[in-house]
């Protein structure tokens, strides 16, 4: 099975299982796209590239955008359709080849590109979908403050990504419960999860160990992706003082 097919199956299972939209996800979404805010979306044609269960499309629609959401997985598309109640145009498509009848005012892709076989090629294609003067923003994993992911999670993933998804789902309760205990005892580790419900912790535990491929980037590498765009802003996303990935924003 190809990497693309394995990724499609993994995230299809994930977004069928974890399709809730909690109120806490709104501030989370805005932190992924900062400095873009709620007022930016009004009356814009927006593409959510890799929509998962539609939690980001939901808020983009709420802010007044005309939203198109795409995902490779049929199960993800179904979850997004349920969560957005027909307000969003949801299409099953590969973001690396997707074409639309018009160009977008804004394209965002959150937590998706670093799972692709060729992340930069995926980014370049998304740029081609933005109209002149339009904006693109992304969030990807960072190398910084990710020692545990790179040195512990990644070696474990060589085993866990070969497990049946249902088995891995139940095994994910172990790390999720550990995070929950740390949060309740106010132990200063994984403290950024305190505001989230247990199901989010379970979701993230499954996500960490299920995706067949993941890459980690430096600020300079992401700046390189945005070469040729204007008003580029590339910065770390901070949660409770910890760097949690890289946000990149630019204007075509």
N, C-alpha and C positions, 0 to 999 in steps of 0.2 A: 504494500500500500504506500502511495506517495506521501511526502510530508504534507502536501496540501490536503489530501484526503484524511489523513490522521488528525490534522488540525481542525478540519471541518467537523469530524465526528466528536472530537473532544469538546469543542465549544458548543456544538449542538446539544450535547448532553448537559453541559453546564447551564446554558441559558434556558433550557426547558425546566431544569430543576430549581434554578435560582432566578426566578422571574419577578420577584417582588420589587416594588419601588417604594422605598422608605423616605420619609421627609428629610432625613439626614443626607440623602444623596444630592440634594439641591446645592448645598454649599460645597460638597465634594466636586460636583460638576464645574462650578464656577472656579474652583481652585485649579482644575485641570486646564482651563482656557484663559486664565488671567494673563494680561490685564483686561481682556474682553469681559464685559458685564452684561447684565440683563437687557439694558436699553439698546444694545448693539443689534439685537435680533429682529426688531420690529420690521415687518414687511420685507424681510430679506429671504431670498431663495437659498436654503441651507442644505448641505449634504452631511449626513452622519455616516462616515465611512467605517463600517464595522460596528454595527449598532448593538450587537449582543441581544439583550432582552429589551432594549429600547428605553433604558432609563434616562439617557442623555437626550434622545429625540423627544421624550416626553416634556422635558423642561424647555428645550428649544421651541417646541410648539406652544407651550404655556407663555413664553416670552413674546409671541406674536410672529414667529417665522413661518414661512412655508417650507416644510421639512420633507426631504427625501431621505430615507434610511435604507442602507444596503447591508447585506451580510451574506456570507458564503453558505451558511447553514439554513436549511429549511426550517428547523426547529427554532432557530433564533428569529427568523422572520415571523413565524407564528406567534412567538412571545411578544415581539414588538407590536404586531398588529393588535393583540389583545390589550397591551398596555397603553396604546395610543388611540384606541377606540375609533379608528378610521380617520383621524385628523391628520395622519402622516401617510405619505405615499411610501410604501414599504416594498422593496424589490430584492429578490434573491439574486445576488451577483457577486462576482469577484472584483474587488476594488482595483486590482491591477489591470483590468481590461474594461471596466464599466464605462459606458458612454451614455450621455443623456441628451435630451432634445435641446437643451440650452445650457449655458455656463452658469456657475453658481456664484452668488455674492460671497458666500462663506462656506468653506469645507473644513470640518474638523474630524480628527481620527484619534481616539483616546485608547491607549493600551492595546493597539492592534499591530502597528507596523513592525514592532520588534519580534513578532511571532511569524513573520513572512519568510519565505525562502530567500527573497532579495528585498529587504526593507527599503533601501534607498530607491530602487526601481519603483516600488509601490508608492513612495512619496512623490517621485517625479511624475507619475501618472496622475496623482491627485492634483498636483499643481496645474496640470494641463486641463483640468476640469473647472478651474477658477477663472472667472472673467477678468479682463484687465481692470485693475483697481480693486479687485476682490481680495479677500483675506483667507489664509489657510493657517490652521494651528494643529499641533500634534502634542501628544504626551507619550514618552517612551521611557523604558527603564534606564537608570543611570548606573555607571560604575561606582560612583562615590556613595558612601554610606550603604553599600549593598554587599558587604563582605559575607554576610550569612547566606544571601541568595547565591552568590557566585561560588562560594567555597563549600557550602553544605547542601543547599537545595539542589543545585545543578548536578552534583554527583548522584544524589538520591533519585533525581528525575530519570536517570538512565534505567532505573528499576520501575519506578512508579508509572511512567508513561507506557509501560508494557502491560500494566494491570488492566483488568476489565473495569470500566468506569464505575459500575455499581459497587465493586469491591473498594475502589479508591475513595468513593464517596463516603462510605462508612469509616474507613481508616482516617479520613480527614477530620473526624470528630476528635481524634486524639490531640492534634495541635490546636484545634479550635477551642477545646475545653481548657487547654493549658493557657491560652491567651485570655480566655474568660476569667480564669482564676487569678492571673496576674492583674487584670483590670480591677477585679473586685477587691483584691488585697492592696491595691494601689502600689504594686511593685512597679518601679520605673522602667519597664520594658514593654514594648508594644502599646505604650500609653495612648497613642493616637487612635486606637480602636475603642477607647472607653465610651465614646459617644454613639457607637454603632451597635445595633442589635446582634445577638448571637449568630443569627443566620448569615450576616455579612462576614463574620469571622470564619464560619464554615465555608462559605463561598470562596473567600480568598485562600483558605488552606487548600481547597480542592484545586483552585486555579493555579496555584504555585506548582503543584505536583502533577498536573494533568496535561498542560500544554506541551506538545511534542518538541517545540523549539523556542528558545528565547535568547535575545542578544541584549547587551548592555553597552551604553554609550557615554562618551565624555561630552562636555559642553562644546569643545572645539569640533568634534565630529558632527554634531547637529548644526552648528554654524555653517559647516561645509555644505550640508544639504540645502540650506537656505541661500546659498550664493546665487546672486542674480535677482533676488527679491528685494523689496524695499521695506523700510521701517521694521527691520528684523529685530525681534526681541527673543533671546534665548536665555532661560534662567531655570534654576532649580525650583521644584515645588517643595515647599517646606510644610511639614506637619509636626507640631510640637517640637520644633527645632531640629528635626531630622530631615535630611534631603530625601525626598521620595519621588525620584524620577526627574525628567527634564521636560519643560514646556518650551515649545518653539512656536513663534507667531511671525508671519510675514505677509506683505502685500505684493500682489503680482503687478 
